[in-house]
Amino acid sequence: MAAQATNLYSEKMAKVSIIIPSRNETYRINSGETVLQKMVSDIYEKCSGDFEVLIAFDGPPYQKLPSKPSLRTFNLPQPTGLKHCLNLLANKAKGKYLLKLDSHCMVSEGIDEILSADMEDNWIVTPRFYVLDAENWKWQDERFYDYFYLPCPFTDKKMFRFQAGGHWKERTKQRLHFAIDENMKLHGSSFFVSKKFFVKTLGGIREGWIDPSSGEDIELSLKTWLGPWGGRLMVNKKCWYAHMHKGGQRPRGWSVSGNQIKKTYLAIANYWMKDSWKKAIHPLSWLIEKFWPVPTWPENFRELWEKWKKESK
């Protein structure tokens, strides 16, 4: 199957570094393997171009992985956080492009070459998103997710936050005819980006700020759209990945307390809603207007925003 994907492209594609930050990925599926071990085998069965795989274990437990060419692992002595792992792997990567994946994902045939074939150096791209039935190593069902939006903090019923998730169901249905299209926000579990854009232009993920293991999806999304480099978030529906949801017997990787989650939500929302990022050439309202109408954002969001800014000084 992978050979078929190679035949789609006559030119030799640039090297892709598949980077996988991992923490406590010990859940075993029906084959007896951990989901990460199965994932590594799946990548080598499906990818068809010049690629390497880099995995960072953010502290023990470490895992024995299948013996594969161009597979490198980094065993950090103690947990440092997802953001540090991402930056570490990006800097160690040898490829022109980075394909970031959570450590519990399945990929489609030739995903590396398909993403490389339709790529600009100031883009961050996500493949189509499915939910993974890890025990049987297949899609959970036929539902897929193409677009994600930034939720409105003013209408959230629990607290002032950009609520996690944000699957844009209506946009996914309405824009099926676009194979490659603009996307408002990353999900975060997978993205494809040039190493130069991630490391040099965006400066990687900011470490030592708010929380070591969450909020990277919002940071990357908003820096790409609002910065002075004409960046764009895109979805490429010609390929896909399937992501295993945690819960039940499946252990969480980077575990945080409920109190820490609340503090993180509040700090991230305050930072971006106040347009605190100094390199931005657009305010956040520009992005809302670009994708308008956006779910959860009311017609009077500008009025609510101005009132909130005055009250929160």
Helices and strands as residue ranges (DSSP letters): H 2-6, E 16-22, H 35-46, E 51-57, E 71-75, H 82-92, E 97-101, E 105-107, H 111-117, E 123-133, E 138-139, G 153-155, H 169-174, E 180-182, E 190-194, H 195-196, I 197-201, H 216-226, E 232-243, H 258-273, H 284-290, H 301-311
